[in-house]
């Protein structure tokens, strides 16, 4: 039996947006074939503007920016790897657009549909046969001398680190303004359940099921053996304070959005006000994804 989703909703999608990095040959082929197949079935389809630039499509092909897609589409189909999904999610979460992924990358924790059979499961979703799941994001703000110096959001993780390779940094951690610890390490990863199978996992953090309303704090190569990951309620506010004797630091959101952190700055991390509406085929199983992607053993009987 497939795992039960956070919620199961039946609906029909009619306005479809296609996204992906079209400079990748296999992604480009999937974009073109999927666009033609959906148009032949009279769906209202448009393509993200940058992706459409390298596609061999008709002159009347409709294109739009990512923001315009958020305002117009019922469903966004992201073709590529998890990185493509992360980039789209950070914008589309603000519009309550359903997002489904076709895996043309490596791991594919967030991209459910196989590129070898795209149309069948996608048509089932378009006809209302799907699961929907809410995945929360994190927002991050850099506060410098009482003023906001930068902001971003992440579906996987927010990371405080040096702008130099393998460079020790010093900082303090607060939860809801309660002091937790001070630390010397390469940095710290603040991860969502979605991000618990990404950078956080490689840093020794736990896997959090997406149903959990929790975040994890994972130290990066701490200068003490007593430092361990901590799992917290996701509704808590995390404050990281950079020590005054640091060099320039950085905060990164999903490895893309980067913000400078000066000595004495605070980084405020909290649950983003709008979740990502992730769409899955009906046979989706989180445990099956883990087993395949992490190479877990098969059943013995």
C-alpha positions in Angstrom: 0.0 0.0 0.0 1.3 3.5 -0.8 2.1 5.8 2.1 -0.8 8.0 3.1 -0.1 11.6 2.2 -0.5 14.7 4.3 -3.8 15.3 2.5 -5.4 13.8 -0.5 -7.3 16.3 -2.7 -9.1 15.6 -6.0 -9.1 18.4 -8.6 -8.5 18.9 -12.3 -5.6 21.0 -13.5 -6.1 23.0 -16.7 -3.3 25.7 -16.8 0.0 23.9 -17.0 3.5 25.5 -16.9 6.6 23.7 -17.9 10.0 24.5 -16.4 13.5 23.2 -16.8 17.1 24.0 -17.9 16.8 23.6 -21.7 20.6 23.6 -22.2 20.6 20.0 -20.9 19.8 17.8 -24.0 17.6 15.2 -22.3 15.7 17.9 -20.4 15.2 19.8 -23.6 13.8 16.6 -25.3 11.4 16.0 -22.4 10.2 19.6 -22.4 9.5 19.6 -26.1 7.7 16.3 -26.2 5.7 17.0 -23.1 4.6 20.4 -24.5 3.5 18.9 -27.8 1.6 16.1 -26.1 -0.3 18.4 -23.8 -1.1 20.9 -26.5 -2.4 18.0 -28.7 -4.8 17.2 -25.8 -6.0 20.8 -25.7 -4.4 21.8 -22.4 -3.6 25.4 -21.8 0.3 25.2 -21.7 3.1 27.7 -21.4 6.8 27.4 -20.9 9.1 29.3 -18.5 10.7 32.0 -20.6 14.4 31.1 -20.2 13.7 27.5 -20.8 11.8 28.3 -24.0 14.7 30.2 -25.6 16.5 27.0 -26.7 13.5 24.9 -27.6 12.5 24.1 -31.2 8.8 25.1 -30.9 6.3 27.1 -32.8 6.4 30.9 -32.9 3.1 31.0 -31.1 4.5 29.2 -28.0 3.5 31.1 -24.9 6.2 31.9 -22.4 6.2 33.6 -19.0 8.6 34.5 -16.1 8.6 32.4 -13.0 6.6 35.0 -11.2 4.0 35.2 -14.0 3.7 31.4 -13.9 2.9 31.7 -10.2 0.1 34.1 -10.9 -1.3 32.1 -13.8 -0.7 28.4 -13.5 -2.6 25.6 -11.7 0.3 23.2 -11.9 4.0 23.7 -12.6 5.9 20.7 -14.0 9.6 21.0 -13.2 11.8 18.9 -15.4 15.4 18.3 -14.1 17.0 17.5 -10.8 16.3 18.6 -7.3 18.3 21.8 -7.8 15.7 22.9 -10.5 12.9 22.0 -8.1 14.5 24.0 -5.3 14.9 27.1 -7.5 11.3 27.0 -8.7 9.9 26.2 -5.2 11.4 29.3 -3.6 9.3 31.4 -5.9 6.2 29.3 -6.5 5.5 28.7 -2.8 4.3 32.3 -2.7 1.4 31.5 -5.1 0.0 28.2 -3.9 0.8 26.6 -7.3 0.9 22.8 -7.3 4.4 21.6 -8.3 5.4 18.2 -9.6 8.9 17.1 -10.7 10.1 14.9 -13.6 13.6 13.5 -12.7 16.3 14.4 -15.2 19.0 14.8 -12.5 21.0 12.5 -10.2 19.3 11.8 -6.9 15.7 13.1 -7.5 14.3 13.2 -3.9 11.8 15.8 -5.0 11.2 14.8 -8.6 8.9 11.8 -8.6 8.1 11.1 -12.2 10.4 8.9 -14.3 11.5 10.4 -17.6 11.0 7.0 -19.3 7.2 7.3 -18.7 6.3 10.9 -18.2 2.9 11.2 -19.9 0.9 8.5 -18.2 1.4 9.6 -14.5 1.2 13.2 -15.5 -2.2 12.8 -17.3 -3.4 10.9 -14.2 -2.4 13.9 -12.1 -4.1 16.3 -14.5 -7.3 14.3 -14.2 -7.2 14.6 -10.4 -5.6 11.3 -9.5 -2.8 12.5 -7.2 -1.6 13.2 -3.6 -0.8 16.6 -2.4 1.7 17.4 0.4 2.7 20.6 2.1 6.4 21.1 2.6 7.5 24.1 4.7 10.4 26.4 3.9 12.7 28.4 6.1 13.2 32.2 5.9 16.5 33.7 6.9 17.3 37.4 7.7 20.7 38.9 8.3 20.5 41.7 10.9 23.4 44.1 11.1 23.3 46.8 13.8 19.5 46.5 14.1 18.8 46.8 10.3 18.0 44.0 7.8 21.1 43.5 5.6 19.8 40.5 3.6 17.0 38.0 3.4 16.3 34.7 1.6 14.3 31.5 1.9 15.2 27.8 1.6 13.3 24.6 1.2 16.3 22.4 2.2 18.6 24.3 4.5 20.1 27.6 5.7 23.8 27.3 6.3 26.1 29.6 8.2 29.7 29.2 7.1 33.0 30.9 6.3 33.7 32.4 2.9 37.0 30.5 3.0 37.4 26.7 2.6 37.8 24.7 5.8 38.0 27.8 8.0 36.8 27.7 11.6 34.1 30.2 12.7 32.7 31.2 16.0 29.0 31.8 16.8 26.3 31.5 19.4 23.0 29.7 19.0 19.7 30.9 20.5 16.2 29.4 20.4 13.4 31.8 21.0 16.0 34.1 22.6 17.2 31.4 25.0 20.9 30.7 24.9 21.7 27.2 23.7 25.5 27.1 23.1 28.5 28.8 21.7 30.5 26.9 19.1 33.7 26.8 17.1 33.2 24.8 13.9 33.1 25.1 10.2 29.5 26.4 10.5 26.0 25.1 11.1 23.2 23.6 9.0 19.6 24.5 9.9 17.5 22.0 7.8 13.9 21.2 7.1 12.5 17.7 6.9 12.9 18.1 3.1 16.5 19.1 3.5 17.3 16.3 6.0 18.2 14.0 3.1 20.4 16.7 1.5 23.4 18.6 2.9 22.3 17.9 6.5 22.5 14.1 5.9 26.1 14.3 4.7 26.9 16.3 7.8 25.6 13.6 10.1 22.1 14.9 10.7 19.0 12.7 11.1 16.4 12.0 8.5 13.2 13.7 9.3 10.0 12.4 7.8 8.2 15.2 5.8 5.1 14.9 8.1 7.2 16.2 11.0 6.8 19.9 12.0 10.5 20.0 12.9 13.8 21.4 12.0 17.3 20.1 12.8 20.5 22.0 13.8 23.6 20.1 12.5 27.1 21.4 13.5 29.7 21.2 10.7 32.9 19.6 12.0 32.6 21.1 15.5 35.7 21.7 17.6 34.4 19.4 20.3 33.1 15.8 20.4 30.2 16.7 22.6 28.4 18.8 19.9 25.6 16.8 18.3 22.6 17.6 16.1 19.4 18.9 17.8 15.8 18.5 16.5 13.5 21.4 17.3 9.9 22.3 16.8 9.7 24.2 13.5 7.7 27.0 15.0 10.7 28.1 17.1 12.9 31.0 16.0 16.6 30.3 15.6 19.1 33.1 16.1 22.7 32.7 15.2 25.1 35.4 16.4 28.5 35.7 14.7 31.3 36.4 17.1 33.2 39.7 16.8 36.6 38.1 16.1 35.3 36.3 12.9 36.3 37.3 9.5 33.6 37.8 6.9 31.0 34.9 7.0 28.2 33.9 4.7 24.7 32.5 5.0 23.5 30.4 2.1 19.9 29.3 1.4 19.8 25.9 -0.5 23.4 26.6 -1.6 22.2 29.5 -4.0 21.1 32.6 -2.2 24.1 33.9 -0.4 24.3 36.8 2.1 27.3 38.4 3.8 27.5 38.1 7.6 29.9 40.5 9.4 31.2 40.1 12.9 28.5 40.7 15.5 25.6 40.2 13.0 22.6 38.1 13.8 20.9 35.6 11.5 17.2 35.0 12.2 15.8 31.8 10.9 12.1 30.8 11.1 9.5 28.9 9.3 8.5 30.6 6.1 4.9 31.9 6.1 3.9 30.0 2.9 4.5 26.3 2.2 5.3 24.5 -1.0 2.3 22.6 -2.5 4.0 19.4 -3.7 2.1 17.1 -6.0 2.8 13.3 -6.1 1.5 10.4 -8.3 -0.8 8.1 -6.4 1.9 5.4 -6.1 4.3 7.7 -4.3 6.0 6.3 -1.2 8.5 8.3 0.9 10.0 5.1 2.2 10.4 3.7 -1.3 12.2 7.0 -2.3 14.6 6.6 0.6 15.3 3.0 -0.2 16.1 3.7 -3.8 18.1 6.9 -3.4 20.1 5.7 -0.3 20.7 2.2 -1.5 19.0 0.5 1.4 18.7 -3.3 1.4 15.6 -5.1 0.0 13.2 -7.2 2.0 14.5 -10.6 3.1 11.1 -12.4 2.8 
